Amino acid sequence: MQDTSKQYDAVIDTCKSLFIKKMSDYGSAWRILRLPSLTDQIFIKAQRIRGLQQNEVRKVDEGEVSEFIGIINYSIMALIQLEKGVVEQPDLSTEEATELYTKMAAVTKKLMEDKNHDYGEAWRDMRVSSLTDLILQKLLRVKQIEDNKGKTIVSEGIDANYQDMINYAIFAMIHLNADNA
């Protein structure tokens, strides 16, 4: 579990670094995005990863890692939107957005640690393609919950699904980093 914590933090550091750089370039323009728009952005990233895993020919020179980073960052943005609500104009400084990012990442890491304790790090024996499929499944669940106006009968809420997507994407990146080491 100690290795997982360090590996997890390294992936989050990479993702947060890109998030901060994009905040410098674009500000918090993403704050106007409604949850279904963020969900669709994540869906596009996950579909592209699945395509990369299935197709032999690549026409764009970007691999899975950049798409998993996108899934993580868009999912954290979605968690921030759930907490703060959608706005009509960008309203966060880079510092404020980074604080919120750090908070959401910490809450999501705690969930991972709790689940890892119970599941015994079963994800380590999973394939990246299976993690991708689980992300897509979570996305379809989120879309259904969104279509149901956020109402669920027995299921966890949208936030838990975004957190699971973050954790699956981090696990995939840990696998990919190990494969490239």
C-alpha positions as CSV (number, residue, x, y, z in Angstrom):
1,M,0.0,0.0,0.0
2,Q,3.0,2.3,0.6
3,D,4.0,2.0,-3.0
4,T,0.4,2.7,-4.1
5,S,0.3,5.9,-2.1
6,K,3.5,7.2,-3.6
7,Q,2.6,6.2,-7.1
8,Y,-0.9,7.7,-6.7
9,D,0.6,11.0,-5.5
10,A,3.1,11.1,-8.4
11,V,0.2,10.7,-10.9
12,I,-1.8,13.4,-9.1
13,D,1.2,15.7,-9.1
14,T,1.5,15.2,-12.9
15,C,-2.2,15.9,-13.5
16,K,-2.2,18.9,-11.1
17,S,0.8,20.4,-12.8
18,L,-1.0,20.4,-16.2
19,F,-4.2,21.7,-14.5
20,I,-2.3,24.7,-13.1
21,K,-0.6,25.4,-16.4
22,K,-4.0,25.3,-18.2
23,M,-5.4,27.6,-15.5
24,S,-2.6,30.0,-16.3
25,D,-3.4,29.9,-20.0
26,Y,-7.2,29.8,-19.9
27,G,-8.2,30.9,-16.4
28,S,-11.2,29.1,-14.9
29,A,-13.3,29.1,-18.1
30,W,-14.2,25.5,-17.3
31,R,-16.4,26.8,-14.5
32,I,-19.2,27.5,-17.0
33,L,-19.4,23.9,-17.9
34,R,-22.5,22.0,-16.7
35,L,-22.0,18.5,-15.4
36,P,-23.3,16.8,-18.6
37,S,-20.7,18.7,-20.6
38,L,-17.9,17.6,-18.3
39,T,-19.2,14.0,-18.5
40,D,-19.2,14.2,-22.3
41,Q,-15.6,15.4,-22.2
42,I,-14.6,12.5,-20.1
43,F,-16.6,10.2,-22.3
44,I,-14.7,11.4,-25.4
45,K,-11.3,10.8,-23.6
46,A,-12.4,7.3,-22.5
47,Q,-13.7,6.4,-26.0
48,R,-10.4,7.6,-27.5
49,I,-8.4,5.4,-25.1
50,R,-10.6,2.4,-26.1
51,G,-10.0,3.2,-29.7
52,L,-6.3,3.4,-29.1
53,Q,-6.4,0.0,-27.4
54,Q,-8.3,-1.6,-30.2
55,N,-7.0,0.1,-33.3
56,E,-3.6,-0.8,-34.9
57,V,-3.2,2.5,-36.7
58,R,-3.0,5.9,-34.9
59,K,-3.6,9.0,-36.8
60,V,-2.9,11.4,-33.9
61,D,0.4,11.2,-32.1
62,E,-1.0,11.2,-28.6
63,G,-1.2,8.1,-26.4
64,E,-3.3,6.8,-23.6
65,V,-1.5,8.7,-20.8
66,S,-2.6,12.2,-22.0
67,E,-6.2,10.9,-22.2
68,F,-6.1,9.4,-18.7
69,I,-4.8,12.7,-17.4
70,G,-7.7,14.4,-19.1
71,I,-10.1,12.0,-17.4
72,I,-8.6,12.7,-14.0
73,N,-8.6,16.5,-14.5
74,Y,-12.1,16.7,-16.0
75,S,-13.4,14.4,-13.2
76,I,-11.9,16.7,-10.5
77,M,-13.4,19.7,-12.3
78,A,-16.8,17.9,-12.1
79,L,-16.4,17.3,-8.4
80,I,-15.6,21.0,-7.9
81,Q,-18.7,21.9,-10.0
82,L,-20.8,19.6,-7.8
83,E,-19.6,21.4,-4.7
84,K,-19.6,25.0,-5.9
85,G,-22.2,24.9,-8.7
86,V,-21.9,26.1,-12.2
87,V,-21.3,29.8,-12.9
88,E,-21.9,32.1,-15.8
89,Q,-18.4,33.7,-15.7
90,P,-15.1,32.3,-14.6
91,D,-14.7,33.0,-10.9
92,L,-11.7,31.2,-9.5
93,S,-8.1,32.3,-9.3
94,T,-5.4,29.8,-10.0
95,E,-4.8,29.6,-6.3
96,E,-8.4,29.0,-5.4
97,A,-8.8,26.4,-8.1
98,T,-5.6,24.6,-7.1
99,E,-6.8,24.5,-3.5
100,L,-10.1,22.9,-4.6
101,Y,-8.2,20.5,-6.9
102,T,-6.0,19.4,-3.9
103,K,-9.1,19.0,-1.7
104,M,-10.9,16.8,-4.2
105,A,-7.8,14.7,-4.9
106,A,-7.3,14.1,-1.2
107,V,-10.9,13.0,-0.7
108,T,-10.7,10.7,-3.7
109,K,-7.4,9.3,-2.5
110,K,-8.9,8.5,0.9
111,L,-11.7,6.6,-0.9
112,M,-9.1,4.7,-2.9
113,E,-7.2,3.8,0.3
114,D,-10.4,2.5,2.0
115,K,-11.4,0.4,-1.0
116,N,-7.8,-0.8,-1.5
117,H,-7.9,-2.0,2.1
118,D,-11.1,-3.9,1.5
119,Y,-10.2,-5.2,-1.9
120,G,-6.6,-6.0,-1.3
121,E,-5.3,-4.0,-4.3
122,A,-7.1,-6.2,-6.8
123,W,-6.6,-3.5,-9.4
124,R,-2.9,-4.5,-9.7
125,D,-4.0,-7.7,-11.4
126,M,-6.3,-5.9,-13.8
127,R,-5.5,-4.9,-17.4
128,V,-5.5,-1.3,-18.5
129,S,-8.2,-2.2,-21.0
130,S,-10.4,-3.5,-18.1
131,L,-9.9,-0.2,-16.2
132,T,-10.8,1.7,-19.4
133,D,-14.0,-0.4,-19.7
134,L,-14.9,0.3,-16.0
135,I,-14.4,4.0,-16.7
136,L,-16.8,3.8,-19.7
137,Q,-19.3,1.9,-17.5
138,K,-19.2,4.6,-14.8
139,L,-19.7,7.2,-17.5
140,L,-22.8,5.5,-18.8
141,R,-24.1,5.3,-15.2
142,V,-23.4,9.0,-14.7
143,K,-25.2,9.8,-18.0
144,Q,-28.2,7.8,-16.8
145,I,-28.2,9.6,-13.5
146,E,-28.0,12.9,-15.2
147,D,-30.9,11.9,-17.5
148,N,-32.8,11.0,-14.3
149,K,-32.2,14.6,-13.0
150,G,-29.8,13.2,-10.4
151,K,-32.3,10.8,-8.8
152,T,-31.2,7.3,-7.8
153,I,-33.1,4.6,-6.0
154,V,-30.3,2.4,-4.6
155,S,-27.2,3.6,-6.3
156,E,-24.3,5.8,-5.2
157,G,-24.4,9.4,-6.5
158,I,-22.6,11.1,-9.3
159,D,-19.7,12.2,-7.1
160,A,-18.8,8.6,-6.2
161,N,-18.8,7.7,-9.9
162,Y,-16.4,10.6,-10.7
163,Q,-14.2,9.5,-7.8
164,D,-14.1,5.9,-9.1
165,M,-13.2,7.2,-12.6
166,I,-10.3,9.2,-11.2
167,N,-9.1,6.2,-9.3
168,Y,-9.4,3.8,-12.2
169,A,-7.5,6.3,-14.4
170,I,-4.8,6.7,-11.8
171,F,-4.5,2.9,-11.6
172,A,-4.2,2.7,-15.4
173,M,-1.4,5.3,-15.4
174,I,0.4,3.5,-12.6
175,H,0.3,0.4,-14.9
176,L,1.4,2.3,-18.0
177,N,4.2,4.0,-16.1
178,A,5.4,0.5,-14.8
179,D,5.2,-0.8,-18.4
180,N,7.4,2.1,-19.6
181,A,9.9,1.9,-16.7
